[in-house]
């Protein structure tokens, strides 16, 4: 098959979960013998070349036009390029995320259009109980209605998206994000006092609650250290979130280390050596970071919101916490730090779950079957018309 992913944050650069998922899946599909390309609209400052061959994945980054109505011209340029590839027989299936509603207004194409729900702007506004952006709502709704086929990274996100947009949803294929399992290496001793968080420093990720919880952890276990990985975000006042967090901790500041955005190899090394990874998110669709930590056997604390209970079982493969309760987060951290046998137990169970349910080999096959079915059904519909 010839597959085209629309992605606005294909690595390298300060990418997020959709970028990681797209790269992991695209590379796996290339290894399976398919032709894969990625195209997206990127800001001028995004640190990556316009064209790139990434282990066989052909990447094209179109630069977003900066003038007030440039988003319209940019979207049309994206659509025109994809339609040209389809007419030339270079693309069989197109996949877009639900975020920003990029398929809104697209005309009929001679290839199926898949929209995969990773969590739209409107979805996250609903999850965080924030006002919805009217333009985003209508674009994302129109894009979902335009799709020939729908997929979602988890059941929770599929169900919530249907409720948020109040539209009759087509049958939705649940395709969990594939989690890349690093090659087996010699077991590295874990640092019994090292705790890791990774993610953009935003309120949505629960980083404020974690820092508030850390006050209690630092007092109970003075040797404990919190290592924070992720690019800086904005605080509620519009300033640096990292600076805001530093203002919260006062005396605990020496035990908290901010590392900024790092590459995935460095992140996996942090997970391999940590005694614990903590992700008390308020809103997620499919959270890659907790499962990457679990993949290397790192005991993991995740959020009980959203897809948390769908991705891991509380007390068995990790712990789930309420992000609104810093004391709950602190007590869970202390429980793992003080109980090495329990930590090993949930770490191994977490590793086994990732290998069994979320491994690349397992999920690339499911995605292949889905795309193949989309192609067959699309051709049947076209003949019927």
Secondary structure, DSSP 8 states (H G I E B T S, - for coil): -EEEEE-S--SSSS--HHHHHHHHHHHHHHHTT-EEEEEEEE-TT-SS-SEEEETTEEEEEEE---STTHHHHHHHHHHHHHHHHHHTT--SEEEEESTT-TTTT----SSEEEEEES--HHHHHHHTT----HHHHHHHHHHHHH-SEEEESSHHHHHHHHHHHT-----EEE----B-----------EEEEEEEES-SSGGGTHHHHHHHHHHHHHH-TT-EEEEES---B-TTSSBHHHHHHHHHGGGGGGEEEEES--HHHHHHHHHHEEEEEE--S--SS-HHHHHHHHTT--EEEESSTTHHHHS-BTTTBEEE-TT-HHHHHHHHHHHHH-HHHHHHHHHHHHHHIIIIIBHHHHHHHHHHHHHHHHHHHHHHHHH-
